[in-house]
Amino acid sequence: MKPIHNQEQEQFKKLFQAENIDRFEDRLAILEAFLSTEKHVTAEDVMGLLEKRGYRFDPEFVKSTLHLMSRYGFARVNRFDNGEIRYEHRHLGQHHDHMICTKCQKIIEFENPALEAQQIRIAKSYGFHLLQHKMELYGICAECLKERQTLLPLSTARQGERLVIRELLGGGNARARILAMGVRVGDEVEVISNQGKGQMVIAVDLKRYIIGRGMAEKILGEPVGKQ
């Protein structure tokens, strides 16, 4: 990637100097720190990279430089599931999409020419001229999936996850309440929302239910697709 990065630096110099952007050398140092990593980084991450290089800039100056870098096409802004702003390199003529692990927050980049062509065909079939797009797939990465229990309490399931109910814990009264709610062993449950505390919303047989955490902890499910 080094030749591409050298090209990015040269174009950065030409554009920023032509626009008379202030503190050019400092902003170039921020670009070089940004190009030194292939990760999706926050402004705070960039400040950490700068400190390792011996630079200490005001956070607002770093953020304003990242904003300019995005404006001029050197960086791309992403807001994944948690809403935090992250920046990645934007190399001209290249495109990729993302898979985001909802457990460890790992971001995996992938390219699929067949998928890209199919999206263009679909847009064309609707008479739609596609200008740009992005795809974000949320799930659980292979490493996190290996660490998961075969059965897990419904309370620990991630938003959007599907589980097949395998066991109901607790005494007779607890199990009776769960059954009365409409959840039974063998049902497939979709987690609509789970904030990690308080009530959660699930769906069973196209019906939505609000369930307390205490009850959710007594419902054990097997993630759909788990081998």
Secondary structure, 3 states (H helix, E strand, C coil): CHHHHHHHHHHHHHHHHHCCCCCHHHHHHHHHHHHCCCCCECHHHHHHHHHHCCCCCCHHHHHHHHHHHHHCCCEEEEECCCCCEEEEECCCCCCCEEEEECCCCCEEEECCHHHHHHHHHHHHHCCCCCCCCCCEEEECCHHHHHHCCCCEEHHHCCCCCEEEEEEECCCHHHHHHHHHHCCCCCCEEEEEECCCCCCEEEEECCEEEEECHHHHCCEEEEECCCC
